[in-house]
Amino acid sequence: MADWFKNKGFKISGDEIEQLTKTINEHSDEQRKIMSQFSKAMNSFASDRSLETCLDALNLSIQLSNVRGKLAESYEYYSRILESEITRLRRNT
């Protein structure tokens, strides 16, 4: 993703794009990991129906929500970068 920005002449620093790419990838990996754990926890809760399995599933649900919030913020920042570059390019034509 960062190479695409650099090749298109974006005025955003390469380090900023690299960091954004890294952040999005890390959050996506974490989301997949937690989603797998959450699925297992929900299966355990469905078969066991104990307070402990309920709390495990709830905890993972909260973690998943937090990671998705961070991922949404990263993509929102990414879209603002793209929007500013589109605006800049329109002014230059």
Backbone torsions as a table, in degrees:
resi	resn	phi	psi	omega
1	MET	NA	-42.7	-177.3
2	ALA	-64.6	-37.2	178.5
3	ASP	-61.3	-37.7	179.4
4	TRP	-60.3	-45.1	178.6
5	PHE	-60.7	-46.1	-177.5
6	LYS	-64.3	-42.7	-178.0
7	ASN	-68.2	-25.4	-179.0
8	LYS	-89.7	0.6	176.0
9	GLY	79.2	26.8	179.2
10	PHE	-65.0	146.2	-177.4
11	LYS	-87.7	2.3	177.1
12	ILE	-77.0	143.6	-178.5
13	SER	-66.3	147.5	179.4
14	GLY	-61.0	-37.0	179.0
15	ASP	-64.1	-38.6	-179.9
16	GLU	-65.5	-42.1	178.8
17	ILE	-67.5	-42.1	178.3
18	GLU	-60.7	-43.7	-179.4
19	GLN	-65.5	-41.3	178.5
20	LEU	-63.7	-43.5	178.0
21	THR	-61.5	-45.3	179.7
22	LYS	-62.3	-43.6	-179.9
23	THR	-62.3	-46.8	179.4
24	ILE	-61.7	-43.6	179.5
25	ASN	-64.5	-41.3	179.2
26	GLU	-64.2	-44.6	179.3
27	HIS	-65.7	-38.0	178.2
28	SER	-64.8	-42.2	177.4
29	ASP	-63.4	-44.0	179.3
30	GLU	-63.7	-39.8	178.4
31	GLN	-61.6	-44.8	178.9
32	ARG	-61.5	-41.9	-179.9
33	LYS	-63.6	-48.3	-178.7
34	ILE	-66.7	-37.0	179.4
35	MET	-61.8	-40.0	177.3
36	SER	-64.3	-44.7	178.3
37	GLN	-64.1	-40.3	-179.8
38	PHE	-64.2	-41.3	178.4
39	SER	-60.1	-44.3	178.0
40	LYS	-65.0	-41.4	179.8
41	ALA	-64.4	-39.3	178.2
42	MET	-66.9	-37.8	176.0
43	ASN	-63.7	-41.1	177.1
44	SER	-63.6	-43.1	179.5
45	PHE	-65.1	-39.2	-179.9
46	ALA	-64.0	-33.3	-179.0
47	SER	-90.5	-30.8	-174.3
48	ASP	-97.0	-42.6	-178.4
49	ARG	56.2	38.1	177.2
50	SER	-98.7	164.3	177.7
51	LEU	-62.8	-39.6	-179.5
52	GLU	-62.3	-45.6	179.6
53	THR	-69.1	-31.7	176.2
54	CYS	-65.0	-45.6	-179.6
55	LEU	-66.7	-36.5	176.3
56	ASP	-61.0	-46.8	179.5
57	ALA	-64.6	-40.7	178.9
58	LEU	-63.9	-44.3	178.8
59	ASN	-59.1	-46.8	179.3
60	LEU	-65.7	-34.2	177.0
61	SER	-63.0	-41.3	178.5
62	ILE	-66.9	-43.0	177.2
63	GLN	-60.1	-43.2	179.4
64	LEU	-62.5	-41.6	178.2
65	SER	-62.2	-42.1	179.2
66	ASN	-64.1	-44.0	179.9
67	VAL	-65.1	-41.5	179.0
68	ARG	-65.2	-34.5	175.5
69	GLY	-63.6	-43.4	177.8
70	LYS	-64.8	-40.0	178.9
71	LEU	-64.7	-41.1	177.7
72	ALA	-62.7	-40.9	177.5
73	GLU	-63.2	-40.0	179.1
74	SER	-63.6	-44.9	179.3
75	TYR	-68.3	-32.7	176.8
76	GLU	-64.6	-42.9	177.5
77	TYR	-63.8	-42.7	177.5
78	TYR	-58.3	-44.3	-179.7
79	SER	-67.5	-34.3	176.5
80	ARG	-65.7	-37.7	176.6
81	ILE	-62.3	-47.7	179.4
82	LEU	-61.9	-42.2	-179.9
83	GLU	-62.3	-42.6	-179.7
84	SER	-66.5	-36.7	178.0
85	GLU	-69.8	-37.5	176.3
86	ILE	-63.4	-43.4	178.1
87	THR	-61.5	-44.5	179.3
88	ARG	-62.2	-43.3	-178.8
89	LEU	-67.4	-35.6	178.0
90	ARG	-65.6	-36.3	179.6
91	ARG	-68.8	-30.4	-176.6
92	ASN	-82.3	-9.2	-179.0
93	THR	-97.8	NA	NA
